[in-house]
Every structure is written in C-alpha cells, then in structure tokens.
Amino acid sequence: MMVDVVKSSDGMDKVILKEPRGSTVQVHLFGGQVTSWKNERAEELLFMSSKAIFKPPKAIRGGIPVCFPQFSNIGTLEQHGFARNRFWSIDPDPPPLPASSIKKAVIDLLLKPNEDDLRIWPHIFELRLRVALAPGGDLTLTSRVRNTDSKPLTFAFAFHTYLSVSDISEVRVEGLETLDYLDNLSERERFTEQGDALTFDSEVDRIYLSTPTKIAIIDHEKKRTFVLKKDGLPDAVVWNPWEKRAKAITDLGDDDYKHMLCVEAAAIGKPITLKPGEEWKGRQELSAVPSSYFSGQLDPGRVLNG
Ligand SMILES: O=P(O)(O)OC[C@H]1O[C@H](O)[C@H](O)[C@@H](O)[C@@H]1O
C-alpha cells in the first residue's frame, strides 16, 4: 500500500493512493475531491470533463466532488455548498482504522470552517473524509461530520460521483425501480419511477428518495458494471445533462455528456441534524465488476442481491 503526497506550486496539491495490484486513486486537497480512480489495467473509471478547470476557487468538473452543507440550490448558500470550493487539509493523526481496513491505502482529509464560512453559515463543525482503496481496487469514501458547536447543526450531503461510461445510450441503472423521486427538471415535483430499469435518451436530474443500499450501473458496451453501495446516505441523485444543457456548461465539452453519468449517494430528502457534540457518518463504496465475472452473462439481480 502506498500513499504519496504530491506538492504543486499552483496550489493543487494531491494525494495518490496505490495498492499492490496496481489500482490507483488521486485526491486533490482542493475540494477534498477524488479526481481519478484507475483499475489495475490503468483504465480510468471516473469521468473528468475534457474542459475541466483545475484552478481554485471553482470545483473541478468530474471525479467525486463533495456537496456539503447544501445540495443544489436548496438553501441560501452557493450551489452544492462550499466544501467543494475549499482547501482541505491532511489529518496527520487520524483515528485508528477498523481491522477490516488494515490492508487498504487510506488518507484522511479534514475541513473546518474559516472566517468567511462562519459569516455565511455560522456553525463550527469538523468534516472528515476518509478515502480508502482496497486491494483489488474498491474505493470507499467515508464522511464524518462532527458538531463541535454549542447549537444544533443541520445539513445535506452528497458524493457527487461522475462515473465514466462508454456511451450513455447503452447504460442501464438498476436498483431505483418503483421508487419515488423529486424531479429537478420540474421544480422538484414528486413522481414514482415505473418498474423498468433506468435508461437514458434525454436530460435526467432526479433525487431518488430512500433507496436500497445497492445500485448497479451497467455499461453494456464496456461490459462493465459499477456497484455502488451506501450507508447513512438514504437518497441517490442521478444526473446527465444531455446535449443542450451540456453546451451551456462552460467547463464541460459538448460531447462529454455521452461519456458520463452521475450517480450520487446523498442525504437530501431528510437533512441531517446533529446536537452539539454529535457525529454523523455516511459511506459510499464503489466497485467496478467486469461482466465476464458473471460467466459472460450480466445479471444485475445477482449484483444487487448478492
Ligand atoms: O454544475 P454543478 O453546480 O456542479 O451541478 C451539477 C449538477 O449537480 C447535481 O447532479 C444536480 O442535481 C444538478 O441539478 C446539477 O446541474
């Protein structure tokens, strides 16, 4: 297991995690943002925009930005909250790892409010992000928010995960059937998903409420399935901007929408409230499974129930 800190003169310091079979993860201290996750064949599993800007103070378009303490424009703060636009620090003395994590490459990042943050959001807190790469390449993100203030703290949270897909028209998402969702494209009106798996042929921007803990994202062309497991994050956002909106997003290439899908473990429908001294924990675990793993037969039922 290797953890390297790479200093950079442009302020974009990053951490590289490596496991013996060759998978790697890259985390930028700006935004506490995972910007790359590669399997042992060095294939990138996360989407990064062809026009991504690696320059503060704007969040990087791709990878896994953290939305905290607000999701989208649901609140008075900047879109998706300020955490993704701040410099985080490395915790040199993190709490001990559970025995099951001993073989992982791990880094703990911390975000505490600065004076500007306190002016716009008067709450003292500590947000810890643990990024862990397991032998074999599974990527686990664990966030902990501790209320270190003397009054209650209420927030929303999302791991805004941009998955890399070969062709969005060939992608299917399983695990969200029959659930209720808020449609961001119609003023967050509540709808119920029909029985079929989710496929894509136009813009999608939905907050699925109280989802199962496993979601499968099946990329037919690549013969690859991403399995997203989550804990403490009841909701799941699914977003693809499609052609027209992609063109309006300055740091997204015109055709980039074809190769990305955001599936985001989140707590939005019921914001989290912590009493003074309390701590909340949310976890998102990602694995990429080749379809040949299921003897050439993609069987998302097995992925979801296994
Ligand atoms: O452009 P950003 O602020 O990064 O937001 C990108 C997208 O994030 C989420 O997925 C929201 O549901 C979308 O409504 C939003 O467009």
The ligand as an ORCA input file, in Angstrom:
! r2SCAN-3c Opt
* xyz 0 1
  O     -22.857     22.458    -12.153
  P     -22.838     21.931    -10.749
  O     -23.065     23.001     -9.727
  O     -21.602     21.156    -10.456
  O     -24.073     20.931    -10.642
  C     -24.190     19.879    -11.499
  C     -25.466     19.085    -11.192
  O     -25.363     18.547     -9.907
  C     -26.445     17.708     -9.458
  O     -26.415     16.479    -10.087
  C     -27.773     18.399     -9.584
  O     -28.837     17.503     -9.366
  C     -27.934     19.075    -10.935
  O     -29.102     19.874    -10.918
  C     -26.729     19.923    -11.266
  O     -26.888     20.501    -12.536
*
